Amino acid sequence: MMARYAIGLLTLIAAINTAAAEINTAAAAAVIDKPSVAPVFSGTSVIQVILSLAFVIVLIYAVAWYVRRLQLTTGATGQSMRVVSALSVGTREKVVLVQVGEEQLLLGVAPGRVNLLRQFDGVAIESKDASLRSSFAKILQDTKLSSPSSKPANRPENPDSKSTVSK
């Protein structure tokens, strides 16, 4: 894939060089009285350099966008494995809880090695995202069911009349 982009880039640069050479020969043929010493910086060479640099910058941004998009789409293909929680226990060591299908694995991760610490058949710890979603859904449902004059049945009254968010 990258080779195709590199070949395209080289082809475009060769086409620009050919066009610049034709422009230089046409200009040299038109001016016969002038000496044949070419200036160090001609207008066509400056334009060629600017266009080449602009093309390379656009190409870098396009490749970065494509790689970022490729990583997002491959990660969201419905894999049944995900990290539930991670805890750093040292400068380069972590304990990671991974959900694989219906079971969870507690892994010790260090540079160059991964050790299985414990295997859980069911759900040992619920994901933070699921608990946040469920609490948000509960709050949303409570606000939909309650009218502005009545307070929800399962929410404590706040004497300061300031809203609080439970974590």
Secondary structure, 3 states (H helix, E strand, C coil): CHHHHHHHHHHHHHHHHHHHHHHHHHHHHHCCCCCCCCCCCCHHHHHHHHHHHHHHHHHHHHHHHHHHHHHHHHHCCCCCEEEEEEEECCCCCEEEEEEECCEEEEEEEECCEEEEEEEECCCCCCCHHHHHHHHHHHHHHHHHHCCCCCCCCCCCCCCCCCCCCCC
